């Protein structure tokens, strides 16, 4: 159902694939950005991108569960981090790796950005997944 592609002519990515291919007729879920809010709408981990990334991953798992999918079926993510420092981006990526999301490995883009939608928000992840 999913074919993960690492292109031999390109530098091998550490924990993601260059592309994911899904055959026509497969059900896909395009998830809105998972954010670091709790069930009451409060920011979790104020000022702490790692704690926020953990909450984002927990929320992403809930989104996937609701549509009948899971981390193993994620094809692509965009990981947004409010920082211009590679060490901060790397710390957030370590949370993504530890979550099991990279097991595929899925294709992903990690971005440092100026701001995100909620006051105090430091991390957001969008995802596309197969619904088996």
N, C-alpha and C positions, 0 to 999 in steps of 0.2 A: 504494500500500500504506500509506504514512504521509502524513497531512495535518497539517502544522504550522500552528497557529493563533495569530495575534497579533490580539488584540481591539481594533478601532479605537476603541472608547469608553474604553479604558484607556490609561494612560501606556505608551508603547512600551518594552519591555524592551531593555536594551543588547545582550545576546548570547544570549538564550534566547527561547523562545516561551511564550505563556501556556498552551498545551495542545497535545497531540499526539493525533490520532485514528487508530485502526487498525481496519480492517474485520474483522468476525467471521471466524473461520476462519484467521486468521494465527497462526503460531507465535510465542509470546513467551517470553523468558528473563527470570527475576527473579533477579538476581545478589545474592549475599550481599555485605556490605560488603567492599570492597577496602581492604586495610590496608598500611602501609609496612614489611612484613616481607620479608626476602630468602628464598631457597630453604631456608636453614637455620633460619629462624624468628627471625632477629635483626632488631631495629629498624634501619632505614636512616635516616640523617639525624637522629640524636639531637639534640633541641633546635632543629631547623631545619624549620619547617613547609613551606617551599618545596621543600626536598630531599625531604621526606616525600611531598608532593603529587606530585612527579615519579615516585617509586617506586609510589605508589598508582595513578597513571595507567598505568604500565608493567604492573602486576599486573592492572588492569582490562582492559587489552588482551589479556592472556593468558586471562583468564576468558572474554572475548567470543570469542576465537579457538577456545577449546575447545568452545563450544556452537554454533559455526558462524556467528558474527556478527562485527560490528566497530563501531568508534566511530560510523560514519555511520548505523548503525541503532539507536542509543540513543535511546529516547523520553524517559526521565526519569532524573534523578539527584537524590540528596540528598547534599550535600557538608557534612561535619561537620568543624569546626576547633576545637581547644581554644584559644579566645581570646575575649575580649570586645572586642578592638580591631578596628575596621573596616579599618585598614590591613593587618593580618595576614590577615583574611578576603579582602581584595582581592588580596593577593599570591598566596594559594592559588588564587583564581579566575583570575588571570592564567595560571597553569600549566594549569588546565582549558581555558581559551580557546586557548592555544598548542598543546594536544594535538590539536586538530582536532575535539574532542568537540562544540564549540559550532557547528560548521558547519551542522548541521541547520536552524535551531538547535533543540536539544532543550528540554524544560521542565525547570526545576531549582529547587531550594531550597538556599540557602547559609545554614548555621547556625553560630553560635558556641555551643559547649557547654562544660560544666565539666570533663568527662573522657571518655575512651574506654577500650576494653577492655584494651589492653596497656599495661604500664608504659612511660612515655615516648612513647606514641602521641599525635600531634597532629592527624592527618588520617585521615578515612575517607570513602569514597564508595560509596553503594549505587546500583544502576542497574537499569533495565528496558529491554530491547532486543527488537527484532524479529529473528527468525532467518529470513533470506531463503531 
